Amino acid sequence: QVQLVESGGGLVQAGGSLRLSCAASKSIFNINVMGWYRQAPGKQRELVVVIRSGGSTNYADSVKGRFTISRDNAKNTMYLQMNSLKPEDTAVYYCNARVVSGYGFNDYWGQGTQVTVSS
């Protein structure tokens, strides 16, 4: 079991920046994949970015060049630096951890943090 707690959301004007944090209840060193997802009102949850234990990343096209994911294994924390925010980035942002084992995988989710970008 891994508990995840997001923080850092808030209200920001278009063009501004926010940094989200995702603190895990245990070491993230061996967590295979961690990522950020978001869900806007009336829309399905969508992938924002994932980072693998080896450091490789995959970003959604809509955030490439503006968002940066990182993970600090020593602090058991993952971050999402969001720059040049747009109103369409408004959503609840969720942290995800995927733990792979010989039996398959388990997904763990945080409670979400609201990001609102005003125009």
N, C-alpha and C positions, 0 to 999 in steps of 0.2 A: 504494500500500500504506500502511496505517495500522496501527501496533501500539498496542494499548490495554492498560494495566496498571491493574487495580483494587487498591484498598487500603482499609483502615478497617473491615473486618468484625471480628466477634468475638462474645463471649458477653455478653449483657446480660439483666437481669431485666425482666420485663414492666413497662411504663410508662417504661422508660428510653429513651435516645437513642443514636444512632450517626450518624456522617457518613462516607459512602463517597466515595472519590475515584476518578476515572478519568483517568489521564494518557495523553495521546496523543503519538505519536512525531513528529508534525508539526502544523502549524497547523490548528486546528479552525475557523478563521474561515469557511472556505468549505464546511464539512461541512454538508450540507443538514439532516440529522436525526440527533440523538444521543439515546440513551435507556438506560434501565435495564430489565432483564428479570430474572426470578427463576425458579428451579426448585426445588421442594420434592421430597423423596424420593417416588418413585412417581407423580409428577405431571408434566404437560407444562410446558415453559417458558412463562411468561406475561409479558405486558407489565405493567410497573409504571408507567412514565411516559416520555414522549418530549418533547424540546424541539427546536424548529426553529431554523434560523439567524436567523429574524426575532424569535425569543423566545417564540412561542406554544407552549403546552404542552397535553398530554392526559394525565390521570391515570386509573389504574384506580379504579373506585369504592371498592374496598377500602382505598385509601390516601389518598383525598382528605381534606384537612384535617390530615393527620398527616405526610405526606412533602412535601418541597420539592426540586425540581430546579433546578440553576443551572449556568451554564457561564461560565468565565473564559477568553475567547479569548486574552488576553495570556499566560496561563500554560498554554494548551493543555490545560486540565483541566475536567472536568465533575464536579459534586458531586451527592450525594443526601443531604439532611438527613432523618433518620428520627426522628420523635418519637412518644411514646406507643406504643411498640412492643408488639406482641401475640405470643403464642406462634405464632399462625398466620402471622406474618411470617418465620418460620424457613425459610431457603432458601439456596441459592447464588445470589448476585446477579451478573449479568453486565452489562457495559458494551457498548453497541453504537454503531457509527457507520455511517450509510448515506450513501454518496457517489453522487450522481446525475449521470449524464452523458448525452450524446446517444444512447448505446448502451444505456441502461438504468440499472441501479444495482448497486453492490457493497456487501455487508454485511461489516463487520469486527467481531470479537468479542474481548473480553478473556478471561482464563483463569478468571475468577470469583473471588468472595470469599465465604466462608461467614459467614452471619449466623444466630446461634442465640439465641432469646429464651426464657428459662426462666420458668415460671409461678410 
